[in-house]
Amino acid sequence: MSYQDIQFDLSGGIARLTLNRPDKLNSFTANMHGEVADALARVEAEGARVLVLTGAGRGFCAGQDLSERRPAADGTPPDLGETVDKYYAPLVRRINALPMPVVVGVNGVAAGAGANLAFAGDIVIAKASASFIQSFCRLGLIPDTGGTFVLPRLVGRARAMGLAMLGDKLSAQQAQDWGLIWQCVPDEEFDAALERLAQHFSKAPTKGLAYTKRAIQASLANDLSTQLDLERDLMRELGRSADYAEGVDAFLNKREPQFKGQ
């Protein structure tokens, strides 16, 4: 399938998905949502071991393209709940459920749904010049795309309230300091840092990483006893995996492991 609003490539176990409406700061339209959904289906079906998500041009993603969500000519307001239910909620659920690491490279401004899409990633790095803005309050809205879920869990109630209700710009360095992202890197080192992560995860024990992701996500709702039981069950299964056998053999024989992601 050829794409209009994204770029997509899958080779060497690395799926690269680039939001590609740079003249609109990669803001989402219905067509872009459809193309992203199609690409993610390919990620799941075609054996990718890592997904790298970034944006083209000077922005990562400015959220929703508001030209598609303005009142109708007769004054009828748009159904924003339908927009969330049809597009943004499925997108976040799908990214969270991918059985592989999702690396997000924030190359510029990430605003509104774009900021919370970035925070849905597993490993998030950002250019030092990038910024994050919870711009919903400027439109009389709430942080969607998982914003009201992820923000208080990452930065606590007070900072989540400030970000959501003031809509101030947060620098990449402050996002790192607050624990919203993994790393802020100098602009000139960004591409190389993103590529290192892609190459690392393309050779890593994918199944173990997928289960790590699953366990950490489950811990947000589980009590300690339930989480310990989950760890037991996942470790039992992973102990029977080809990657575990390879890892042990490589360790005992003092060689680099050759993981297959299985």
Secondary structure, DSSP 8 states (H G I E B T S, - for coil): ---SSEEEEEETTEEEEEE--GGGTT-B-HHHHHHHHHHHHHHHHTT-SEEEEEESTTEEE-SB-GGGSS--TT-----HHHHIIIIIHHHHHHHHH-SS-EEEEE-SEEETHHHHHHHTSSEEEEETT-EEE-GGGGGT---TTTHHHHHHHHH-HHHHHHHHHH--EEEHHHHHHTTSSSEEE-GGGHHHHHHHHHHHHHTS-HHHHHHHHHHHHHHTT--HHHHHHHHHHHHHHHTTSHHHHHHHHHHHTTS-------
